Amino acid sequence: MVVSSSGFVTAGAALAYVDLALWLIRRSSPAIAGLTARFLLIEPRGSQSIFAIPDHLAHADPALNGSSAGRGIS
């Protein structure tokens, strides 16, 4: 999973370093990125957004959802 926004690029997940490296190579040469992936035996992967659970992400952390527990208020 690679996200590029406002001049910053980040990657997450177990193979983030591979995804980020291939993304950077692909910017200069999609052909070389393809060869690199084949050499490293990395299969093409699509978006992983289907695995996200938006409701859980929005409500799982009290510090992020604004509840009193996240602010240290009893």
N, C-alpha and C positions, 0 to 999 in steps of 0.2 A: 504494500500500500504506500504510494508516494503522493504527497500533497505539495503543490507549488502555489504560493500565494504571496503577493506583495514583495517579490524579490527573495523570498525564503523558500527553501525546499526541505522537507522533512520526510522521514519514512518510519513506518512502524510495523511490527509483527516479527515473527521468528526469523525471517530471511530479509529483514529490512536493508541490510548492507548490500545484498545482491540486487534488490530492486532499485536502490538508489544508484548504485554503480552503473547498472544497465540503463537507467533513465538518463544519467549524465552522458554516457557514451552515445546513446540514441540521439541526443540533441545535436551532436556533431556528425554522426553517421549511423543511420538506422541499419545499414548493411553490416557494419562492424559490430554493432550491438547484437544483431542476430547471430553472427558468427561466434561472438563471445558467449552468448547464451547456449548455443549448441555445444561449444567446447566444454563449458561447465556443466552440461547436461541439465540445464534449467528449462523446464517446459514453459511455454507462454501461459501467463495467468491473466485473467480478466479482472474486473473490478471486484473487490471483496466487500463492497458496501452492502451486499445482500445479507451478510452475516452480522451487521450492526443491529443492535436492539435500541432504537432511538429513545423509547420510553425509559428503559433501564438507564441509559447514559444520562438522561436528563434528571433522573430522580435518585440515583444510587448514592450520591455523595452529599450529605447534609451541608457541607461547607460550600458546595457549588449551587445547591438549589435554594439557598437563602433561608433555610429553617433555623429556628432558634438554637438547635443543638450544634449547628455548624459555627455559630457565633459565640459559643460559650455562655449562652444565656439559659438560666434554669427556669 
